[in-house]
Amino acid sequence: MTASPDPAPAEPARRIRKRRTPAAVARRTIAVLPTLFTLGNLLSGFFAVFLASRPADLVLPFGWTPLTWAAMLIFFGMLLDGLDGRIARLTRSSSDLGAQLDSMADMVSFGVAPAFLVVQVLEVQTPFLGATEAFDTSFDRLGLAVAAAFVACAGLRLARFNVEANAPDDAETEEPDKNWFSGLPSPGAAGAVAGLVLLHQHLLASPKLSGSAVAPAAGLGLDAAALGLLAATLLCALGMVSRLPYVHVLNRYVRGRAPFSTVALAVVAFLLLTVFPQYAIAAGFVGYAVSGPLVRLRSLRS
């Protein structure tokens, strides 16, 4: 008489397979091309911080200051950030790993790097720890506090976006409108700060400000610009954690058909960008940061 096989060993084997599941997930292959773009965004933020920490009088290509190069690297990271998701969708290689890596890269490029640029422009010394009053002024403390608030709000904004994007289908939440963001997106906040830094460095290097006759007025103007940068940084930080509506420019105006007036405005914006790039970039991103409160006020009045 043949004994029936004992099914007991199958159960431990099943448990072993379950225990190996996390390791199998960690060993999954990743999409090369989208990941390279995401890592490019991450490294753009790192090199922006690195260049911003260099001496202000360092001679760099094109005659740009280290802060100018740092601001441009933030914009370059923004370009890479916009491309990695689209490449992932085109190649059908979207993954949870890529989404997490994208958030980490955004935290560096659009959170830490812009805040560090602000600290460098304001020439913050060593607040709270300075041995003398010259290195621990109230302005230094305020500058560091605002920069830290920007970093914290960027982290909160990215975390909230991930939670809402990954909410289960049966969650009792409204279907998000693909044409609008809830709160100022971190690239928009970083663009506003980097654009103002870019404009500040352009005005600082302008030959018109080097004459002795206008030097005192120029110094006051640059001080006012630095204070304006500090205020704009704080407002952008608050905008990121707000629920103000911000339009998704690509979804609403670029994809599909658009009104003739939108195309005309795009042409004018491109011409201004080619003639007055520093002014156009700063005005464009600052205008976008201000658009949220204006849209909310308009909706309340209607």
URLINHU-V370462 format. One record per pair of residues at least 6 apart in sequence whose C-alpha atoms are under 6 Angstrom apart, sorted by sequence separation. I is the first residue (numbers start at 1). J is the second residue. If there is no record, write none. Layout:
[[I	J] [I	J]]
//
This chain:
[[88	94] [130	136] [273	280] [126	135] [127	136] [209	218] [125	135] [126	136] [127	140] [52	66] [127	141] [51	66] [52	67] [124	140] [52	70] [51	70] [48	70] [48	73] [44	73] [115	147] [44	77] [41	77] [41	80] [112	151] [111	151] [37	80] [111	154] [38	84] [246	292] [37	84] [189	236] [245	292] [244	292] [34	84] [34	87] [34	88] [184	239] [183	239] [184	240] [183	240] [183	242] [183	243] [182	243] [183	244] [31	93] [182	244] [183	245] [42	105] [45	108] [182	245] [38	102] [45	109] [49	113] [181	245] [181	246] [180	246] [180	247] [45	113] [179	247] [180	248] [179	248] [179	251] [179	252] [110	186] [114	190] [110	187] [199	278] [110	190] [157	240] [153	237] [157	241] [195	281] [196	282] [150	237] [195	282] [146	234] [192	285] [191	285] [192	286] [71	194] [68	198]]
//
